[in-house]
C-alpha cells in the first residue's frame, strides 16, 4: 500500500501565503469540521418487581412504557425505571443505586435479583 505524503505549505512564496490564508478561512474550517448528528439518546424501560413467590425480578429493556406496564400487571408489586442503557447488568446496578439513595434498606436493595430471559 502506497503511503500518502503530507505536503507542507510554503509560506515564503506568494502562492504559499495564499494557500495558508485559505486554510484559515472560517467558512472552510467550519465546513471541514462539521460534526455529524449525535445518536439519539433513547430511553429503555426496566421493570423492578416482586413476584407472587416473593422473588425480586428485573426485566427489560423495553422500548416503550406500555410494554413494561404489561409485565407489571403480572407481578405482586412493581415499578418501572427509565434508563439510558440497553445493558441489563448496568441498568441493574443503576436501579439498585437509586433504591439505596431513596433510603431503601441496604440489605434488601443489594440482594440478588433474578433477570427475566
N, C-alpha and C positions, 0 to 999 in steps of 0.2 A: 504494500500500500504506500503510495507516494505521500510524503509529508508536504503539507502546505506551508509555505514560508510566509511569515508575517512581515509586511513591509512597513517601514517607519516613514513618517512624513518628514521630509527635509525642509525645515523652516527657513533655511538660508536662501532659498530661491523664492521668486515671486509666486510660482505655481505651488510650491510647498506651503507658503503662507496662506494662499487662498484655500487650499485643502484643509489646513488647520482651522481657519475661520469657519468653514463649512461644517467641520466636525463638531464645533461648539455651538452650532445653531440650535437654539432651544426647541424649535419645532421638530427638527430632525432627531434630536436626542429623545424627545418625548415619543416620537413615532417608533424609534428603535426599542425603547424601554416600556412598551405598552404591557401592562400586566394583564394577564388573562383573568377572566372572571373566576373568582374563588368558587370552589364547590359549595353547593347549597348546604347549609347546616340543617340537617334533618334531625328530628327527634324520634326516638324509638320509645315505645311504652313497655314497661315491665310490670308484671303483677306480683306483688308480695302478699302472701296469704297463708292461712292455716286451714288445712284440710279437715274434714269431719273426723278423721282419725287422730288429729292433734299434731300432725307433722307440718313444719314450716316449708313453704314452697315458693320458689321464684321461677316465673315463666316469662319468656319473651325471647327476642324482641318482637313486638307487634308494630306494624306500620301505622295503625290507626287506633284511636282510643276505643272505638266501637268493638274491635277485635278483643282488646284487653278486657273490656266490660263484659263481654260474653263469657269469658273464663271466670270472672269474679262471681258470677251467679252460681257457679258450681262449687264454690268454697264457703267455708263457715264464716270467716271474716277475711277481708282482702282490701288491698289498697293499690292504686295504680301510681307508678312513678314514671316521670318523663325524663329520659336521659339522652345525651347526645351520642352515646357509643352504641355500637351494634354488638360489641364483645360482651357476652353474658357474664364472664368472670369479672370483668372490670365493673360492669353495672352492679353486680352483687356486692362488690366492695364499696361502691359509692352508696348503695342503698343502706348497707349496714352502718356506714359512717353517718349517714343522715339520721338514722334511727338513734344512734348514740348521741348526736348533737341535740336531738329533741328531748333527751332525758330518759330514754328507754333504759330499762335495766341492762347493764353491760353484759351480764351473763346470757340473757335472753337474746340480745342483739347480735352477739358474736357467735351464737350457737350455729352449728352446721345446718344448712338448708338443702333441700332436695331441688335439683334442677329438672324441670319437666322436659322430656325429649319429644 
